[in-house]
Amino acid sequence: VQLVESGGGLVQPGGSLRLSCVASGFTFSSYAMSWYRQVPGKEREWVASITSADRRTVYKDDVKGRFTISRDNAKNTVYLQMNSLSPEDTAVYYCYASSGVPRVTYWGKGTLVTVSS
């Protein structure tokens, strides 16, 4: 099983990035997918999720209207489009997969996003 994130990097405040996470080794379409982020020294926090079947999305309050999570089941890929980035969005962003019952979860290794002028 693998979740491989990409798309991180350095961006100026107000800029945009699109993160991708390619999954392999499990039935991607059956899993809800999420993005989390972590700043060194702080706890990992949830950012956004998308369900498996009906693709309902939910977001952390401070990213609503700026971030968009989406998925392409044909490509086993989940995306996080991030707009209007601020230095407070600087973190390592992790991809997370979760199933229903029995609960099975997988994590990616993360991709670093740095927002700085």
N, CA, C and O atoms as a printed pandas DataFrame, in Angstrom:
     atom_number atom_name residue_name chain_id  residue_number  x_coord  y_coord  z_coord
0              1         N          VAL        A               1    0.849   -1.193    0.000
1              2        CA          VAL        A               1    0.000    0.000    0.000
2              3         C          VAL        A               1    0.883    1.241    0.000
3              4         O          VAL        A               1    1.848    1.334    0.758
4              5         N          GLN        A               2    0.541    2.181   -0.853
5              6        CA          GLN        A               2    1.288    3.439   -0.900
6              7         C          GLN        A               2    0.362    4.615   -1.127
7              8         O          GLN        A               2   -0.596    4.531   -1.896
8              9         N          LEU        A               3    0.657    5.707   -0.452
9             10        CA          LEU        A               3    0.075    7.007   -0.735
10            11         C          LEU        A               3    1.250    7.949   -0.960
11            12         O          LEU        A               3    2.064    8.163   -0.062
12            13         N          VAL        A               4    1.332    8.506   -2.152
13            14        CA          VAL        A               4    2.481    9.345   -2.491
14            15         C          VAL        A               4    2.008   10.750   -2.824
15            16         O          VAL        A               4    1.336   10.976   -3.830
16            17         N          GLU        A               5    2.373   11.690   -1.957
17            18        CA          GLU        A               5    1.988   13.080   -2.164
18            19         C          GLU        A               5    3.013   13.802   -3.039
19            20         O          GLU        A               5    4.192   13.447   -3.061
20            21         N          SER        A               6    2.550   14.799   -3.742
21            22        CA          SER        A               6    3.436   15.662   -4.522
22            23         C          SER        A               6    2.774   17.021   -4.680
23            24         O          SER        A               6    1.599   17.201   -4.359
24            25         N          GLY        A               7    3.556   17.978   -5.184
25            26        CA          GLY        A               7    3.007   19.300   -5.460
26            27         C          GLY        A               7    3.358   20.365   -4.455
27            28         O          GLY        A               7    3.039   21.537   -4.659
28            29         N          GLY        A               8    4.008   19.987   -3.372
29            30        CA          GLY        A               8    4.413   20.977   -2.391
30            31         C          GLY        A               8    5.544   21.834   -2.913
31            32         O          GLY        A               8    6.117   21.559   -3.967
32            33         N          GLY        A               9    5.862   22.883   -2.158
33            34        CA          GLY        A               9    6.942   23.761   -2.555
34            35         C          GLY        A               9    6.833   25.102   -1.883
35            36         O          GLY        A               9    6.073   25.284   -0.932
36            37         N          LEU        A              10    7.610   26.043   -2.395
37            38        CA          LEU        A              10    7.621   27.406   -1.870
38            39         C          LEU        A              10    6.715   28.283   -2.729
39            40         O          LEU        A              10    6.811   28.282   -3.956
40            41         N          VAL        A              11    5.843   29.022   -2.070
41            42        CA          VAL        A              11    4.926   29.911   -2.779
42            43         C          VAL        A              11    4.797   31.200   -1.986
43            44         O          VAL        A              11    4.912   31.195   -0.760
44            45         N          GLN        A              12    4.559   32.296   -2.677
45            46        CA          GLN        A              12    4.400   33.583   -2.007
46            47         C          GLN        A              12    3.006   33.707   -1.410
47            48         O          GLN        A              12    2.071   33.066   -1.888
48            49         N          PRO        A              13    2.857   34.518   -0.380
49            50        CA          PRO        A              13    1.514   34.758    0.161
50            51         C          PRO        A              13    0.562   35.217   -0.934
51            52         O          PRO        A              13    0.914   36.036   -1.784
52            53         N          GLY        A              14   -0.650   34.673   -0.896
53            54        CA          GLY        A              14   -1.640   34.965   -1.923
54            55         C          GLY        A              14   -1.586   34.027   -3.107
55            56         O          GLY        A              14   -2.467   34.062   -3.966
56            57         N          GLY        A              15   -0.575   33.197   -3.166
57            58        CA          GLY        A              15   -0.412   32.282   -4.276
58            59         C          GLY        A              15   -1.214   31.005   -4.126
59            60         O          GLY        A              15   -1.986   30.838   -3.182
60            61         N          SER        A              16   -1.012   30.102   -5.086
61            62        CA          SER        A              16   -1.764   28.844   -5.134
62            63         C          SER        A              16   -0.827   27.667   -5.346
63            64         O          SER        A              16    0.253   27.799   -5.922
64            65         N          LEU        A              17   -1.266   26.528   -4.870
65            66        CA          LEU        A              17   -0.602   25.253   -5.132
66            67         C          LEU        A              17   -1.672   24.182   -5.251
67            68         O          LEU        A              17   -2.750   24.296   -4.668
68            69         N          ARG        A              18   -1.367   23.154   -6.004
69            70        CA          ARG        A              18   -2.245   21.988   -6.051
70            71         C          ARG        A              18   -1.449   20.766   -5.620
71            72         O          ARG        A              18   -0.458   20.401   -6.253
72            73         N          LEU        A              19   -1.882   20.155   -4.562
73            74        CA          LEU        A              19   -1.271   18.924   -4.083
74            75         C          LEU        A              19   -1.980   17.731   -4.709
75            76         O          LEU        A              19   -3.186   17.763   -4.953
76            77         N          SER        A              20   -1.211   16.681   -4.964
77            78        CA          SER        A              20   -1.758   15.427   -5.467
78            79         C          SER        A              20   -1.318   14.296   -4.555
79            80         O          SER        A              20   -0.262   14.355   -3.925
80            81         N          CYS        A              21   -2.139   13.276   -4.501
81            82        CA          CYS        A              21   -1.803   12.071   -3.738
82            83         C          CYS        A              21   -2.242   10.879   -4.569
83            84         O          CYS        A              21   -3.433   10.683   -4.812
84            85         N          VAL        A              22   -1.280   10.092   -4.998
85            86        CA          VAL        A              22   -1.575    8.897   -5.800
86            87         C          VAL        A              22   -1.547    7.682   -4.902
87            88         O          VAL        A              22   -0.590    7.457   -4.162
88            89         N          ALA        A              23   -2.617    6.895   -4.977
89            90        CA          ALA        A              23   -2.765    5.721   -4.125
90            91         C          ALA        A              23   -2.533    4.451   -4.912
91            92         O          ALA        A              23   -2.812    4.391   -6.109
92            93         N          SER        A              24   -2.023    3.439   -4.241
93            94        CA          SER        A              24   -1.855    2.131   -4.851
94            95         C          SER        A              24   -1.914    1.064   -3.770
95            96         O          SER        A              24   -1.618    1.320   -2.603
96            97         N          GLY        A              25   -2.304   -0.144   -4.185
97            98        CA          GLY        A              25   -2.290   -1.260   -3.262
98            99         C          GLY        A              25   -3.582   -1.498   -2.505
99           100         O          GLY        A              25   -3.662   -2.420   -1.694
100          101         N          PHE        A              26   -4.596   -0.682   -2.757
101          102        CA          PHE        A              26   -5.895   -0.886   -2.136
102          103         C          PHE        A              26   -6.967   -0.325   -3.066
103          104         O          PHE        A              26   -6.658    0.350   -4.048
104          105         N          THR        A              27   -8.220   -0.610   -2.750
105          106        CA          THR        A              27   -9.324   -0.188   -3.609
106          107         C          THR        A              27   -9.655    1.268   -3.307
107          108         O          THR        A              27  -10.493    1.569   -2.456
108          109         N          PHE        A              28   -8.993    2.150   -4.010
109          110        CA          PHE        A              28   -9.072    3.588   -3.747
110          111         C          PHE        A              28  -10.512    4.086   -3.713
111          112         O          PHE        A              28  -10.877    4.871   -2.837
112          113         N          SER        A              29  -11.323    3.640   -4.648
113          114        CA          SER        A              29  -12.682    4.161   -4.773
114          115         C          SER        A              29  -13.550    3.847   -3.561
115          116         O          SER        A              29  -14.594    4.473   -3.376
116          117         N          SER        A              30  -13.143    2.898   -2.738
117          118        CA          SER        A              30  -13.925    2.502   -1.561
118          119         C          SER        A              30  -13.530    3.254   -0.295
119          120         O          SER        A              30  -14.124    3.058    0.766
120          121         N          TYR        A              31  -12.538    4.103   -0.414
121          122        CA          TYR        A              31  -11.998    4.801    0.758
122          123         C          TYR        A              31  -12.332    6.280    0.724
123          124         O          TYR        A              31  -12.245    6.930   -0.318
124          125         N          ALA        A              32  -12.718    6.804    1.890
125          126        CA          ALA        A              32  -12.747    8.245    2.051
126          127         C          ALA        A              32  -11.309    8.739    2.093
127          128         O          ALA        A              32  -10.420    8.063    2.612
128          129         N          MET        A              33  -11.095    9.928    1.539
129          130        CA          MET        A              33   -9.743   10.484    1.490
130          131         C          MET        A              33   -9.720   11.835    2.200
131          132         O          MET        A              33  -10.682   12.602    2.153
132          133         N          SER        A              34   -8.613   12.096    2.846
133          134        CA          SER        A              34   -8.478   13.340    3.595
134          135         C          SER        A              34   -7.079   13.907    3.414
135          136         O          SER        A              34   -6.141   13.219    3.011
136          137         N          TRP        A              35   -6.982   15.184    3.728
137          138        CA          TRP        A              35   -5.693   15.852    3.848
138          139         C          TRP        A              35   -5.558   16.354    5.283
139          140         O          TRP        A              35   -6.495   16.909    5.857
140          141         N          TYR        A              36   -4.393   16.149    5.837
141          142        CA          TYR        A              36   -4.016   16.682    7.134
142          143         C          TYR        A              36   -2.758   17.521    6.943
143          144         O          TYR        A              36   -2.096   17.437    5.909
144          145         N          ARG        A              37   -2.435   18.328    7.947
145          146        CA          ARG        A              37   -1.191   19.084    7.897
146          147         C          ARG        A              37   -0.586   19.169    9.299
147          148         O          ARG        A              37   -1.275   19.065   10.314
148          149         N          GLN        A              38    0.725   19.362    9.305
149          150        CA          GLN        A              38    1.430   19.407   10.582
150          151         C          GLN        A              38    2.575   20.400   10.514
151          152         O          GLN        A              38    3.409   20.356    9.610
152          153         N          VAL        A              39    2.595   21.288   11.484
153          154        CA          VAL        A              39    3.705   22.213   11.670
154          155         C          VAL        A              39    4.647   21.598   12.692
155          156         O          VAL        A              39    4.182   21.063   13.698
156          157         N          PRO        A              40    5.956   21.656   12.470
157          158        CA          PRO        A              40    6.893   21.071   13.447
158          159         C          PRO        A              40    6.610   21.570   14.858
159          160         O          PRO        A              40    6.466   22.770   15.093
160          161         N          GLY        A              41    6.534   20.634   15.784
161          162        CA          GLY        A              41    6.281   20.990   17.170
162          163         C          GLY        A              41    4.813   21.069   17.533
163          164         O          GLY        A              41    4.467   21.273   18.696
164          165         N          LYS        A              42    3.942   20.907   16.536
165          166        CA          LYS        A              42    2.505   20.956   16.790
166          167         C          LYS        A              42    1.858   19.652   16.368
167          168         O          LYS        A              42    2.450   18.853   15.642
168          169         N          GLU        A              43    0.627   19.447   16.835
169          170        CA          GLU        A              43   -0.089   18.227   16.474
170          171         C          GLU        A              43   -0.556   18.296   15.020
171          172         O          GLU        A              43   -0.806   19.369   14.470
172          173         N          ARG        A              44   -0.661   17.132   14.435
173          174        CA          ARG        A              44   -1.206   17.056   13.079
174          175         C          ARG        A              44   -2.679   17.440   13.131
175          176         O          ARG        A              44   -3.401   17.017   14.034
176          177         N          GLU        A              45   -3.128   18.241   12.168
177          178        CA          GLU        A              45   -4.521   18.664   12.155
178          179         C          GLU        A              45   -5.188   18.311   10.837
179          180         O          GLU        A              45   -4.568   18.320    9.773
180          181         N          TRP        A              46   -6.463   18.004   10.944
181          182        CA          TRP        A              46   -7.266   17.672    9.772
182          183         C          TRP        A              46   -7.547   18.942    8.976
183          184         O          TRP        A              46   -7.753   20.011    9.550
184          185         N          VAL        A              47   -7.553   18.816    7.641
185          186        CA          VAL        A              47   -7.781   19.963    6.767
186          187         C          VAL        A              47   -9.060   19.795    5.954
187          188         O          VAL        A              47   -9.890   20.702    5.906
188          189         N          ALA        A              48   -9.222   18.635    5.314
189          190        CA          ALA        A              48  -10.373   18.435    4.436
190          191         C          ALA        A              48  -10.555   16.952    4.169
191          192         O          ALA        A              48   -9.608   16.171    4.258
192          193         N          SER        A              49  -11.791   16.572    3.840
193          194        CA          SER        A              49  -12.103   15.185    3.511
194          195         C          SER        A              49  -13.085   15.129    2.361
195          196         O          SER        A              49  -13.844   16.066    2.114
196          197         N          ILE        A              50  -13.049   13.990    1.655
197          198        CA          ILE        A              50  -14.010   13.722    0.588
198          199         C          ILE        A              50  -14.429   12.268    0.719
199          200         O          ILE        A              50  -13.588   11.385    0.886
200          201         N          THR        A              51  -15.734   12.020    0.642
201          202        CA          THR        A              51  -16.223   10.649    0.800
202          203         C          THR        A              51  -15.951    9.837   -0.464
203          204         O          THR        A              51  -15.567   10.368   -1.506
204          205         N          SER        A              52  -16.164    8.530   -0.329
205          206        CA          SER        A              52  -15.813    7.643   -1.437
206          207         C          SER        A              52  -16.877    7.634   -2.521
207          208         O          SER        A              52  -16.567    7.805   -3.700
208          209         N          ALA        A              53  -18.140    7.436   -2.127
209          210        CA          ALA        A              53  -19.188    7.217   -3.116
210          211         C          ALA        A              53  -19.754    8.520   -3.674
211          212         O          ALA        A              53  -19.703    8.756   -4.881
212          213         N          ASP        A              54  -20.287    9.354   -2.806
213          214        CA          ASP        A              54  -20.984   10.539   -3.289
214          215         C          ASP        A              54  -20.113   11.795   -3.314
215          216         O          ASP        A              54  -20.573   12.879   -3.671
216          217         N          ARG        A              55  -18.843   11.625   -2.927
217          218        CA          ARG        A              55  -17.860   12.704   -3.007
218          219         C          ARG        A              55  -18.279   13.955   -2.243
219          220         O          ARG        A              55  -18.007   15.077   -2.670
220          221         N          ARG        A              56  -18.932   13.752   -1.127
221          222        CA          ARG        A              56  -19.227   14.896   -0.272
222          223         C          ARG        A              56  -17.921   15.397    0.336
223          224         O          ARG        A              56  -17.029   14.615    0.665
224          225         N          THR        A              57  -17.831   16.718    0.478
225          226        CA          THR        A              57  -16.602   17.308    1.000
226          227         C          THR        A              57  -16.882   18.084    2.284
227          228         O          THR        A              57  -17.960   18.649    2.467
228          229         N          VAL        A              58  -15.901   18.096    3.154
229          230        CA          VAL        A              58  -15.958   18.904    4.373
230          231         C          VAL        A              58  -14.590   19.529    4.588
231          232         O          VAL        A              58  -13.567   18.971    4.192
232          233         N          TYR        A              59  -14.586   20.699    5.221
233          234        CA          TYR        A              59  -13.357   21.467    5.365
234          235         C          TYR        A              59  -13.205   22.035    6.772
235          236         O          TYR        A              59  -14.182   22.335    7.459
236          237         N          LYS        A              60  -11.950   22.169    7.170
237          238        CA          LYS        A              60  -11.623   22.930    8.387
238          239         C          LYS        A              60  -12.053   24.373    8.133
239          240         O          LYS        A              60  -11.943   24.877    7.015
240          241         N          ASP        A              61  -12.539   25.025    9.174
241          242        CA          ASP        A              61  -13.130   26.352    8.988
242          243         C          ASP        A              61  -12.176   27.343    8.330
243          244         O          ASP        A              61  -12.590   28.116    7.467
244          245         N          ASP        A              62  -10.923   27.329    8.723
245          246        CA          ASP        A              62  -10.038   28.390    8.226
246          247         C          ASP        A              62   -9.516   28.141    6.815
247          248         O          ASP        A              62   -8.750   28.951    6.294
248          249         N          VAL        A              63   -9.916   27.037    6.188
249          250        CA          VAL        A              63   -9.543   26.825    4.785
250          251         C          VAL        A              63  -10.760   26.860    3.868
251          252         O          VAL        A              63  -10.618   26.829    2.646
252          253         N          LYS        A              64  -11.960   26.926    4.454
253          254        CA          LYS        A              64  -13.174   26.979    3.635
254          255         C          LYS        A              64  -13.125   28.176    2.702
255          256         O          LYS        A              64  -12.770   29.285    3.103
256          257         N          GLY        A              65  -13.486   27.933    1.459
257          258        CA          GLY        A              65  -13.475   29.003    0.469
258          259         C          GLY        A              65  -12.120   29.226   -0.167
259          260         O          GLY        A              65  -12.017   29.930   -1.171
260          261         N          ARG        A              66  -11.076   28.636    0.403
261          262        CA          ARG        A              66   -9.724   28.781   -0.173
262          263         C          ARG        A              66   -9.197   27.460   -0.712
263          264         O          ARG        A              66   -8.499   27.442   -1.725
264          265         N          PHE        A              67   -9.522   26.354   -0.048
265          266        CA          PHE        A              67   -9.033   25.028   -0.441
266          267         C          PHE        A              67  -10.182   24.221   -1.034
267          268         O          PHE        A              67  -11.336   24.365   -0.629
268          269         N          THR        A              68   -9.846   23.371   -2.002
269          270        CA          THR        A              68  -10.821   22.470   -2.591
270          271         C          THR        A              68  -10.223   21.082   -2.695
271          272         O          THR        A              68   -9.171   20.892   -3.305
272          273         N          ILE        A              69  -10.904   20.107   -2.093
273          274        CA          ILE        A              69  -10.486   18.717   -2.207
274          275         C          ILE        A              69  -11.320   18.051   -3.299
275          276         O          ILE        A              69  -12.521   18.292   -3.417
276          277         N          SER        A              70  -10.670   17.222   -4.083
277          278        CA          SER        A              70  -11.364   16.494   -5.147
278          279         C          SER        A              70  -10.660   15.162   -5.359
279          280         O          SER        A              70   -9.553   14.944   -4.865
280          281         N          ARG        A              71  -11.315   14.274   -6.101
281          282        CA          ARG        A              71  -10.718   12.970   -6.353
282          283         C          ARG        A              71  -11.052   12.509   -7.761
283          284         O          ARG        A              71  -12.082   12.869   -8.330
284          285         N          ASP        A              72  -10.148   11.700   -8.305
285          286        CA          ASP        A              72  -10.340   11.061   -9.591
286          287         C          ASP        A              72  -10.135    9.565   -9.363
287          288         O          ASP        A              72   -9.001    9.092   -9.299
288          289         N          ASN        A              73  -11.211    8.841   -9.245
289          290        CA          ASN        A              73  -11.101    7.413   -8.931
290          291         C          ASN        A              73  -10.459    6.628  -10.071
291          292         O          ASN        A              73   -9.853    5.583   -9.835
292          293         N          ALA        A              74  -10.583    7.113  -11.291
293          294        CA          ALA        A              74   -9.953    6.419  -12.422
294          295         C          ALA        A              74   -8.433    6.510  -12.345
295          296         O          ALA        A              74   -7.723    5.650  -12.866
296          297         N          LYS        A              75   -7.943    7.555  -11.693
297          298        CA          LYS        A              75   -6.500    7.751  -11.562
298          299         C          LYS        A              75   -5.995    7.441  -10.152
299          300         O          LYS        A              75   -4.814    7.624   -9.857
300          301         N          ASN        A              76   -6.884    6.975   -9.291
301          302        CA          ASN        A              76   -6.500    6.686   -7.899
302          303         C          ASN        A              76   -5.806    7.886   -7.252
303          304         O          ASN        A              76   -4.798    7.740   -6.561
304          305         N          THR        A              77   -6.353    9.042   -7.484
305          306        CA          THR        A              77   -5.695   10.272   -7.051
306          307         C          THR        A              77   -6.672   11.197   -6.341
307          308         O          THR        A              77   -7.822   11.353   -6.752
308          309         N          VAL        A              78   -6.188   11.804   -5.269
309          310        CA          VAL        A              78   -6.923   12.849   -4.581
310          311         C          VAL        A              78   -6.099   14.122   -4.659
311          312         O          VAL        A              78   -4.869   14.087   -4.618
312          313         N          TYR        A              79   -6.793   15.243   -4.773
313          314        CA          TYR        A              79   -6.138   16.533   -4.948
314          315         C          TYR        A              79   -6.540   17.491   -3.826
315          316         O          TYR        A              79   -7.582   17.347   -3.187
316          317         N          LEU        A              80   -5.670   18.468   -3.620
317          318        CA          LEU        A              80   -6.018   19.581   -2.750
318          319         C          LEU        A              80   -5.567   20.858   -3.453
319          320         O          LEU        A              80   -4.378   21.169   -3.511
320          321         N          GLN        A              81   -6.537   21.584   -3.982
321          322        CA          GLN        A              81   -6.245   22.870   -4.596
322          323         C          GLN        A              81   -6.252   23.921   -3.490
323          324         O          GLN        A              81   -7.239   24.071   -2.771
324          325         N          MET        A              82   -5.153   24.640   -3.362
325          326        CA          MET        A              82   -5.013   25.622   -2.293
326          327         C          MET        A              82   -4.799   27.002   -2.907
327          328         O          MET        A              82   -3.822   27.234   -3.618
328          329         N          ASN        A              83   -5.717   27.903   -2.625
329          330        CA          ASN        A              83   -5.638   29.266   -3.134
330          331         C          ASN        A              83   -5.512   30.251   -1.978
331          332         O          ASN        A              83   -5.752   29.906   -0.821
332          333         N          SER        A              84   -5.137   31.463   -2.303
333          334        CA          SER        A              84   -5.004   32.533   -1.299
334          335         C          SER        A              84   -4.199   32.063   -0.092
335          336         O          SER        A              84   -4.604   32.244    1.056
336          337         N          LEU        A              85   -3.076   31.469   -0.371
337          338        CA          LEU        A              85   -2.260   30.906    0.701
338          339         C          LEU        A              85   -1.657   31.994    1.571
339          340         O          LEU        A              85   -1.306   33.075    1.099
340          341         N          SER        A              86   -1.547   31.680    2.850
341          342        CA          SER        A              86   -0.929   32.594    3.812
342          343         C          SER        A              86    0.185   31.862    4.553
343          344         O          SER        A              86    0.231   30.632    4.537
344          345         N          PRO        A              87    1.082   32.601    5.203
345          346        CA          PRO        A              87    2.166   31.933    5.946
346          347         C          PRO        A              87    1.645   30.926    6.977
347          348         O          PRO        A              87    2.346   29.975    7.320
348          349         N          GLU        A              88    0.424   31.130    7.468
349          350        CA          GLU        A              88   -0.154   30.198    8.446
350          351         C          GLU        A              88   -0.483   28.835    7.832
351          352         O          GLU        A              88   -0.742   27.873    8.555
352          353         N          ASP        A              89   -0.472   28.755    6.518
353          354        CA          ASP        A              89   -0.715   27.475    5.841
354          355         C          ASP        A              89    0.563   26.657    5.682
355          356         O          ASP        A              89    0.517   25.520    5.213
356          357         N          THR        A              90    1.691   27.221    6.065
357          358        CA          THR        A              90    2.957   26.499    5.974
358          359         C          THR        A              90    2.930   25.267    6.871
359          360         O          THR        A              90    2.675   25.365    8.071
360          361         N          ALA        A              91    3.194   24.109    6.276
361          362        CA          ALA        A              91    3.136   22.849    7.011
362          363         C          ALA        A              91    3.540   21.717    6.081
363          364         O          ALA        A              91    3.685   21.904    4.873
364          365         N          VAL        A              92    3.716   20.543    6.664
365          366        CA          VAL        A              92    3.802   19.321    5.873
366          367         C          VAL        A              92    2.376   18.809    5.711
367          368         O          VAL        A              92    1.650   18.645    6.692
368          369         N          TYR        A              93    1.987   18.560    4.475
369          370        CA          TYR        A              93    0.633   18.109    4.175
370          371         C          TYR        A              93    0.655   16.606    3.898
371          372         O          TYR        A              93    1.458   16.110    3.108
372          373         N          TYR        A              94   -0.252   15.899    4.572
373          374        CA          TYR        A              94   -0.313   14.453    4.495
374          375         C          TYR        A              94   -1.640   13.992    3.889
375          376         O          TYR        A              94   -2.699   14.565    4.147
376          377         N          CYS        A              95   -1.548   12.965    3.097
377          378        CA          CYS        A              95   -2.707   12.302    2.520
378          379         C          CYS        A              95   -3.105   11.155    3.450
379          380         O          CYS        A              95   -2.243   10.483    4.017
380          381         N          TYR        A              96   -4.404   10.934    3.605
381          382        CA          TYR        A              96   -4.922    9.927    4.540
382          383         C          TYR        A              96   -6.109    9.227    3.909
383          384         O          TYR        A              96   -7.020    9.863    3.379
384          385         N          ALA        A              97   -6.081    7.897    3.976
385          386        CA          ALA        A              97   -7.176    7.090    3.448
386          387         C          ALA        A              97   -7.840    6.326    4.588
387          388         O          ALA        A              97   -7.155    5.814    5.473
388          389         N          SER        A              98   -9.154    6.249    4.574
389          390        CA          SER        A              98   -9.855    5.522    5.632
390          391         C          SER        A              98  -11.059    4.804    5.059
391          392         O          SER        A              98  -11.776    5.334    4.210
392          393         N          SER        A              99  -11.271    3.581    5.541
393          394        CA          SER        A              99  -12.408    2.802    5.101
394          395         C          SER        A              99  -13.449    2.772    6.212
395          396         O          SER        A              99  -13.276    3.379    7.269
396          397         N          GLY        A             100  -14.543    2.045    5.944
397          398        CA          GLY        A             100  -15.585    1.949    6.954
398          399         C          GLY        A             100  -15.323    0.836    7.941
399          400         O          GLY        A             100  -14.372    0.894    8.721
400          401         N          VAL        A             101  -16.190   -0.201    7.904
401          402        CA          VAL        A             101  -16.056   -1.308    8.837
402          403         C          VAL        A             101  -15.646   -2.561    8.065
403          404         O          VAL        A             101  -16.345   -2.938    7.125
404          405         N          PRO        A             102  -14.547   -3.218    8.421
405          406        CA          PRO        A             102  -13.613   -2.846    9.471
406          407         C          PRO        A             102  -12.797   -1.622    9.067
407          408         O          PRO        A             102  -12.510   -1.396    7.892
408          409         N          ARG        A             103  -12.432   -0.832   10.094
409          410        CA          ARG        A             103  -11.737    0.421    9.793
410          411         C          ARG        A             103  -10.280    0.135    9.455
411          412         O          ARG        A             103   -9.551   -0.484   10.229
412          413         N          VAL        A             104   -9.879    0.601    8.280
413          414        CA          VAL        A             104   -8.501    0.483    7.813
414          415         C          VAL        A             104   -8.045    1.877    7.405
415          416         O          VAL        A             104   -8.776    2.600    6.729
416          417         N          THR        A             105   -6.846    2.250    7.812
417          418        CA          THR        A             105   -6.347    3.584    7.491
418          419         C          THR        A             105   -4.934    3.517    6.966
419          420         O          THR        A             105   -4.157    2.637    7.338
420          421         N          TYR        A             106   -4.606    4.465    6.090
421          422        CA          TYR        A             106   -3.264    4.574    5.534
422          423         C          TYR        A             106   -2.856    6.044    5.515
423          424         O          TYR        A             106   -3.688    6.935    5.343
424          425         N          TRP        A             107   -1.566    6.274    5.695
425          426        CA          TRP        A             107   -0.999    7.618    5.635
426          427         C          TRP        A             107    0.079    7.688    4.564
427          428         O          TRP        A             107    0.804    6.722    4.326
428          429         N          GLY        A             108    0.171    8.848    3.924
429          430        CA          GLY        A             108    1.307    9.134    3.082
430          431         C          GLY        A             108    2.441    9.699    3.909
431          432         O          GLY        A             108    2.315    9.865    5.123
432          433         N          LYS        A             109    3.556    9.996    3.246
433          434        CA          LYS        A             109    4.735   10.501    3.958
434          435         C          LYS        A             109    4.802   12.015    3.990
435          436         O          LYS        A             109    5.647   12.582    4.684
436          437         N          GLY        A             110    3.933   12.674    3.255
437          438        CA          GLY        A             110    3.841   14.115    3.337
438          439         C          GLY        A             110    4.597   14.869    2.273
439          440         O          GLY        A             110    5.554   14.369    1.682
440          441         N          THR        A             111    4.139   16.096    2.044
441          442        CA          THR        A             111    4.809   17.013    1.141
442          443         C          THR        A             111    4.813   18.390    1.804
443          444         O          THR        A             111    3.802   18.820    2.359
444          445         N          LEU        A             112    5.945   19.072    1.742
445          446        CA          LEU        A             112    6.114   20.333    2.460
446          447         C          LEU        A             112    5.599   21.501    1.630
447          448         O          LEU        A             112    5.946   21.658    0.460
448          449         N          VAL        A             113    4.769   22.308    2.261
449          450        CA          VAL        A             113    4.285   23.557    1.674
450          451         C          VAL        A             113    4.830   24.707    2.516
451          452         O          VAL        A             113    4.615   24.765    3.726
452          453         N          THR        A             114    5.531   25.609    1.860
453          454        CA          THR        A             114    6.078   26.785    2.547
454          455         C          THR        A             114    5.529   28.037    1.880
455          456         O          THR        A             114    5.704   28.245    0.679
456          457         N          VAL        A             115    4.863   28.864    2.673
457          458        CA          VAL        A             115    4.303   30.116    2.160
458          459         C          VAL        A             115    5.111   31.257    2.762
459          460         O          VAL        A             115    5.042   31.530    3.961
460          461         N          SER        A             116    5.870   31.909    1.910
461          462        CA          SER        A             116    6.770   32.956    2.399
462          463         C          SER        A             116    7.140   33.891    1.261
463          464         O          SER        A             116    7.220   33.493    0.099
464          465         N          SER        A             117    7.362   35.135    1.626
465          466        CA          SER        A             117    7.822   36.109    0.630
466          467         C          SER        A             117    9.344   36.184    0.633
467          468         O          SER        A             117    9.926   36.948   -0.136
